[in-house]
Amino acid sequence: MAGRFWSERDNKAIDQFNNELVEDVVSTTCDLYSVSVEETETNIYGEAKGGGKNYKKPVNIPCLISHEDINYQTTELGPSAGQSVSFAFLRNKLVDLNVRPKIGDVINWNYAYFEINSINENKLLGGDVEKNHDFIAVCHMTRRSRLGLDERQQ
């Protein structure tokens, strides 16, 4: 009965409103680096050799971003920064760009790199699985040196 309360016209209006809000009003973007499975060498366990993953060229995506404050921890090796960030993408925009963020992919935003920990796609309008408009990636800050990204890939 979910279709009774949300017509296709309402669905299109919500998509248009969300698109204008994210792209024209908020206008924040991030760069998504997807893991290139074909180019990443693996060991007998299916893990990346030496922890070195290869990434595809970044895709610039409009999004809404919510973040916590940066926290610093000091150990015998020196200070280390950490931050948790959530990136909310419009599902239709991801389809248009032909990308789907996955756990392990990396997002570049605010001069830092964030690895995706989890994906949430469970906000349904009217309880209808066909009316799922958002895609949220929950991430943690990671070191660029750990990723093996260099300027040639950008």
C-alpha positions as CSV (number, residue, x, y, z in Angstrom):
1,M,0.0,0.0,0.0
2,A,3.0,2.3,0.0
3,G,2.2,3.5,-3.5
4,R,-1.1,4.9,-2.4
5,F,0.6,7.8,-0.6
6,W,3.5,8.5,-3.0
7,S,2.7,9.0,-6.6
8,E,5.3,8.9,-9.4
9,R,4.8,12.7,-9.8
10,D,5.6,13.2,-6.1
11,N,8.7,11.0,-6.5
12,K,9.9,13.1,-9.5
13,A,9.3,16.3,-7.6
14,I,11.3,15.1,-4.6
15,D,14.1,14.0,-6.9
16,Q,14.2,17.5,-8.6
17,F,14.1,19.3,-5.2
18,N,16.9,17.1,-3.8
19,N,19.0,17.6,-6.9
20,E,18.6,21.4,-6.9
21,L,19.4,21.5,-3.1
22,V,22.5,19.4,-3.3
23,E,24.0,20.7,-6.6
24,D,22.9,24.3,-6.6
25,V,22.3,25.5,-3.0
26,V,24.7,23.4,-0.9
27,S,27.2,22.7,-3.8
28,T,29.7,20.6,-1.9
29,T,31.6,17.9,-3.8
30,C,34.0,15.1,-3.0
31,D,36.2,12.9,-5.1
32,L,35.6,9.1,-5.0
33,Y,38.5,6.8,-5.7
34,S,37.1,3.3,-6.4
35,V,39.3,0.3,-5.9
36,S,40.5,-1.2,-9.2
37,V,40.1,-4.9,-8.7
38,E,41.6,-5.7,-12.0
39,E,44.8,-3.8,-11.4
40,T,45.3,-4.8,-7.7
41,E,47.6,-7.8,-7.2
42,T,46.3,-10.2,-4.6
43,N,47.9,-13.0,-2.5
44,I,46.5,-16.5,-2.1
45,Y,44.0,-15.2,0.4
46,G,42.5,-12.6,-2.0
47,E,44.1,-9.7,-0.1
48,A,46.0,-6.9,-1.7
49,K,49.7,-7.7,-1.8
50,G,51.6,-5.6,0.7
51,G,48.4,-3.7,1.5
52,G,48.8,-1.8,-1.8
53,K,45.5,-1.3,-3.6
54,N,45.2,0.4,-7.0
55,Y,42.5,3.0,-7.6
56,K,40.6,4.2,-10.6
57,K,40.6,7.8,-11.6
58,P,38.6,9.9,-9.2
59,V,35.0,10.9,-9.9
60,N,33.7,14.2,-8.6
61,I,30.3,13.8,-6.9
62,P,28.0,16.4,-5.3
63,C,27.0,15.4,-1.8
64,L,26.0,16.5,1.7
65,I,28.7,16.0,4.3
66,S,28.4,15.7,8.1
67,H,31.5,15.4,10.1
68,E,32.8,15.2,13.6
69,D,35.7,17.3,15.0
70,I,39.2,16.1,14.3
71,N,40.7,14.3,17.3
72,Y,44.4,13.9,17.9
73,Q,46.1,11.1,19.7
74,T,49.7,11.2,20.7
75,T,51.8,8.1,21.1
76,E,55.5,7.3,21.3
77,L,55.5,7.6,17.4
78,G,54.1,11.1,17.5
79,P,50.7,12.7,16.9
80,S,48.0,11.1,14.8
81,A,44.8,12.7,13.6
82,G,41.4,11.0,13.2
83,Q,37.9,12.1,12.0
84,S,34.6,10.4,11.2
85,V,32.6,11.7,8.3
86,S,29.4,10.8,6.5
87,F,28.9,11.5,2.8
88,A,25.3,11.5,1.6
89,F,24.9,11.0,-2.2
90,L,21.8,11.2,-4.3
91,R,21.1,7.8,-5.7
92,N,20.1,9.1,-9.1
93,K,23.3,11.1,-9.4
94,L,25.4,8.0,-8.7
95,V,23.4,6.2,-11.5
96,D,24.0,9.1,-13.9
97,L,27.8,9.0,-13.2
98,N,27.8,5.2,-13.3
99,V,29.5,4.8,-9.9
100,R,28.7,2.9,-6.8
101,P,30.7,3.5,-3.7
102,K,31.8,0.4,-1.9
103,I,33.4,-0.5,1.5
104,G,37.1,0.1,1.1
105,D,36.8,2.9,-1.5
106,V,38.4,6.2,-0.7
107,I,36.9,9.7,-0.7
108,N,39.0,12.9,-0.9
109,W,37.5,15.9,0.9
110,N,38.8,18.9,2.8
111,Y,42.5,18.0,2.0
112,A,42.1,14.6,3.6
113,Y,41.3,11.0,2.6
114,F,38.5,9.0,4.1
115,E,38.1,5.2,3.7
116,I,34.5,3.9,3.5
117,N,33.6,1.8,6.6
118,S,29.9,1.2,5.9
119,I,27.1,2.0,3.5
120,N,23.5,2.9,4.5
121,E,20.7,2.7,1.9
122,N,17.7,2.3,4.1
123,K,15.7,5.6,4.0
124,L,12.6,4.7,2.1
125,L,9.9,7.2,1.2
126,G,6.5,5.8,2.1
127,G,8.1,2.5,2.9
128,D,8.5,1.7,-0.8
129,V,11.9,0.1,-1.8
130,E,11.5,1.7,-5.2
131,K,11.6,5.2,-3.6
132,N,15.0,5.1,-2.0
133,H,16.7,8.4,-2.8
134,D,19.9,8.5,-0.8
135,F,23.1,6.6,-0.4
136,I,25.2,7.3,2.8
137,A,28.8,6.3,3.1
138,V,30.2,6.4,6.7
139,C,34.0,6.9,6.6
140,H,37.1,7.3,8.8
141,M,40.2,9.5,8.1
142,T,43.2,7.6,6.7
143,R,46.7,8.5,5.8
144,R,47.5,9.2,2.1
145,S,50.8,7.3,2.4
146,R,48.8,4.2,3.4
147,L,46.7,4.4,0.3
148,G,49.5,4.7,-2.3
149,L,47.8,7.5,-4.1
150,D,50.1,9.8,-6.1
151,E,49.6,12.9,-8.2
152,R,49.6,10.8,-11.4
153,Q,46.3,9.2,-10.5
154,Q,44.6,12.5,-10.0
